[in-house]
Amino acid sequence: MNVNAHVWEKTTVLRTTKVGLMYQMRFLYVGERVKLRVV
């Protein structure tokens, strides 16, 4: 049970970080496009 919880925690952390990176990249990409549009 402890091992399962540890593995589940690891997978959730990887999943959340992957999603976080995706959102961060998307946000930066949109920010760059807005910058180019404004300038």
ROMINU-751751 format. One record per residue (C-alpha): x, y, z; residue number from 1. Coordinates in Angstrom, 2 decimals, always signed. Each point is the difference from the previous one (the first is absolute). Example, Ala and Ser with C-alpha at 12.3 -4.5 7.8 and 13.67 -1.06 7.14 Angstrom:
<sites>
{site {+12.30; -4.50; +7.80}; 1}
{site {+1.37; +3.44; -0.66}; 2}
</sites>
This chain:
<sites>
{site {+0.00; +0.00; +0.00}; 1}
{site {+2.80; +2.37; +0.86}; 2}
{site {+1.82; -0.83; -3.24}; 3}
{site {-3.18; +0.53; -2.02}; 4}
{site {-0.54; +3.38; +1.64}; 5}
{site {+3.59; +0.98; -0.75}; 6}
{site {-0.28; -1.04; -3.65}; 7}
{site {-3.34; +1.79; -0.33}; 8}
{site {+1.52; +3.14; +1.51}; 9}
{site {+2.91; -0.20; -2.45}; 10}
{site {-2.28; -0.40; -3.01}; 11}
{site {-2.28; +2.84; +1.10}; 12}
{site {+3.00; +2.28; +0.52}; 13}
{site {+1.31; -0.85; -3.46}; 14}
{site {-3.44; +0.57; -1.48}; 15}
{site {-0.51; +3.34; +1.74}; 16}
{site {+3.48; +1.23; -0.95}; 17}
{site {-0.58; -1.04; -3.61}; 18}
{site {-3.31; +1.88; -0.08}; 19}
{site {+1.61; +2.96; +1.76}; 20}
{site {+2.79; +0.13; -2.57}; 21}
{site {-2.55; -0.20; -2.82}; 22}
{site {-1.97; +2.93; +1.42}; 23}
{site {+3.20; +1.95; +0.66}; 24}
{site {+1.19; -0.48; -3.59}; 25}
{site {-3.43; +0.94; -1.35}; 26}
{site {-0.09; +3.11; +2.21}; 27}
{site {+3.50; +1.06; -1.12}; 28}
{site {-0.92; -0.63; -3.65}; 29}
{site {-3.15; +2.10; +0.29}; 30}
{site {+1.95; +2.71; +1.83}; 31}
{site {+2.58; +0.15; -2.79}; 32}
{site {-2.73; +0.27; -2.65}; 33}
{site {-1.69; +2.79; +1.95}; 34}
{site {+3.35; +1.79; +0.35}; 35}
{site {+0.59; -0.22; -3.75}; 36}
{site {-3.52; +1.20; -0.69}; 37}
{site {+0.33; +2.96; +2.38}; 38}
{site {+3.47; +0.97; -1.26}; 39}
</sites>
